[in-house]
């Protein structure tokens, strides 16, 4: 997200989805974060979802309104091929999140490892603007970024690292923190990567 789409297209054309550093066979941390969702939270967008297996699990659990957005069409192609006929149950969006204009609202915004790539303040502002446009009042924003003691780079790109209060400050007024937890993700090469997970609720009058 922090640079040209060609970077991510190249990654997914050169590498199998299971070999990239952010691959997660079991999306358990995402599911732990989604435990905060009540029955009113039924429309979810997974931003930067790419070839993630989260969408598979959500469909298995009965979610019927799921969208996956990614800057890489190749990444989404991998996910659709894996899902087969089930792919038709999902809305797939190829877009640069910092330029995307949502045309609807969602109950849940899920982002695992996109926001930390946004080094430029203008990109972060554009991301937050899209989030605010897409997330309904009372909805949940789930963000997972590298923790303060996490790596300085990912996929050859620099990243910013956050604790939950830092993420809340980025979101600005109208959000409050519901819960946060730490995850140490192990890459396919068994390199540990500490993550901050944070679940925010948008105020009903925001």
C-alpha positions, 0 to 999 in steps of 0.5 A: 500500500505504501508504493506502486501496485507493481510491487505487490503484483510482483510479490504475488506473481513470484511467490506462492501465498504460503511462502510470503512472510505474512502468511497465516495458515490459521487466522486465529488472531483475527478470529479472537479480535472478531469475538467482539462482534455481536449479531449486529456486526454482519457486514465486514471488509477485509482491507489488504486481505489479499490471499488471506485465509480469513475469508474462508473461515468467515464463510464457514462460520456463516458470514454472508456479507464479506468484502475483500480489498487489496491493491494486488489483483494477483493476490485476490486471484489466489484467494478466489481460485482457492475458494472455487465456487464459494468465491461468488459469495464474496465481493472482491475489490482491487484498489489502492486503499489510499485512493479508494472511495467506498460506495457503501458502509460496513459493520466491521473494518479488518486490517491485518498488516496494511496500516503499518506500511503507510509511512507518509502522513498523507497516505495515513490521512487518506486511509483514515478518511476511507475508514471513516467513510466506510465504517458505520457509527457503532461499527468496529475497526480492527487494526493489526500492526507491527508492535513497537518491538517489531521489525523495521521492514517487511517485504523490503519496505519500511514500516511504522510500529504502533501500540494501541494508544498510538493507533487510537491517536491516528484514528482521531475523535469518535473512536474508543478502544475495546480491547488490545492484545499482543501476537507474535507471528512466526513467518514461514521461515520461523522468524518471530514478528510481534504484532499489536492487535487493537479493536476500536468501536466507533461512537454511535454519534460519530 
